Amino acid sequence: MKLSKEKCEETGHLDVALSHIGRVLYYSPKDQKGFWINEEVAKVLNSIDVGKMLEGFSSEVYNSRGVHWVDPSGKPEIELTEKYRGFAEKIENIGYFRFAATLKTICYIVISDTTRTLIHTTRCDDVKISSFREKLLINYNN
């Protein structure tokens, strides 16, 4: 990793390389102990100088869903926020606070994007949108 970073820095490609590494790390297998992500990968993603890598990881979380539509019930988005909120909790409990913050940010962005999409594409009234957003935020904050 160190040699790769040095070579990419020399050529001016470090940010792009780190982003791609983050995208690939999204697909890392579970830890042998059954943890949702390999702990060595989690340790790397929690490092102090891997902001671009975390951005790549986050991008792949969104992109891995492929083309999708936002169900007006919000059920898939609620499930996604619950999943990543749970991952964030587990990561935080073992001390990987930077990585946990990224996972929490993913949840918040899903909530914001879903709310914005529903506002622009449905005929829901403000009360329904507000209720939906509140439900997502409750799942995010708990």
LINMO-V897441 format. One record per residue. RES is the residue in three letters. PHI is phi in radians with two decimals (none if undefined). Layout:
res=<RES/RES>
phi=<PHI/PHI>
//
This chain:
res=<MET/LYS/LEU/SER/LYS/GLU/LYS/CYS/GLU/GLU/THR/GLY/HIS/LEU/ASP/VAL/ALA/LEU/SER/HIS/ILE/GLY/ARG/VAL/LEU/TYR/TYR/SER/PRO/LYS/ASP/GLN/LYS/GLY/PHE/TRP/ILE/ASN/GLU/GLU/VAL/ALA/LYS/VAL/LEU/ASN/SER/ILE/ASP/VAL/GLY/LYS/MET/LEU/GLU/GLY/PHE/SER/SER/GLU/VAL/TYR/ASN/SER/ARG/GLY/VAL/HIS/TRP/VAL/ASP/PRO/SER/GLY/LYS/PRO/GLU/ILE/GLU/LEU/THR/GLU/LYS/TYR/ARG/GLY/PHE/ALA/GLU/LYS/ILE/GLU/ASN/ILE/GLY/TYR/PHE/ARG/PHE/ALA/ALA/THR/LEU/LYS/THR/ILE/CYS/TYR/ILE/VAL/ILE/SER/ASP/THR/THR/ARG/THR/LEU/ILE/HIS/THR/THR/ARG/CYS/ASP/ASP/VAL/LYS/ILE/SER/SER/PHE/ARG/GLU/LYS/LEU/LEU/ILE/ASN/TYR/ASN/ASN>
phi=<none/-1.07/-1.12/-1.05/-1.07/-1.08/-1.12/-1.19/-1.16/-1.03/-1.64/1.42/-1.96/-1.08/-1.05/-1.13/-1.10/-1.10/-1.07/-1.14/-1.08/-1.04/-1.11/-1.20/-1.12/-0.97/-1.59/-1.12/-1.25/-1.07/-1.20/-1.09/-1.47/1.67/-1.13/-1.10/-2.45/-1.00/-1.13/-1.14/-1.14/-1.04/-1.10/-1.10/-1.21/-1.65/-1.06/-1.28/-1.94/-2.10/-0.94/-1.16/-1.16/-1.14/-1.09/-1.11/-1.05/-1.05/-1.01/-1.24/-1.02/-1.22/-1.17/-1.15/-1.30/1.22/-1.26/-2.62/-1.99/-1.56/-1.14/-0.98/-1.30/1.33/-0.97/-1.08/-1.25/-1.10/-1.09/-1.12/-1.16/-1.12/-1.05/-1.32/-1.16/-1.11/-1.07/-1.07/-1.06/-1.12/-1.15/-1.12/-1.12/-1.77/1.69/-1.68/-1.22/-1.12/-1.13/-1.06/-1.09/-1.12/-1.13/-1.17/-1.12/-0.99/-1.04/-1.12/-1.16/-1.04/-1.06/-1.12/-1.11/-1.12/-1.07/-1.07/-1.09/-1.10/-1.09/-1.51/-2.10/-2.10/-1.79/-1.17/-1.44/-1.02/-1.14/-1.13/-1.09/-1.08/-1.14/-1.10/-1.07/-1.10/-1.08/-1.12/-1.15/-1.08/-1.12/-1.22/-1.43/-1.45>
//
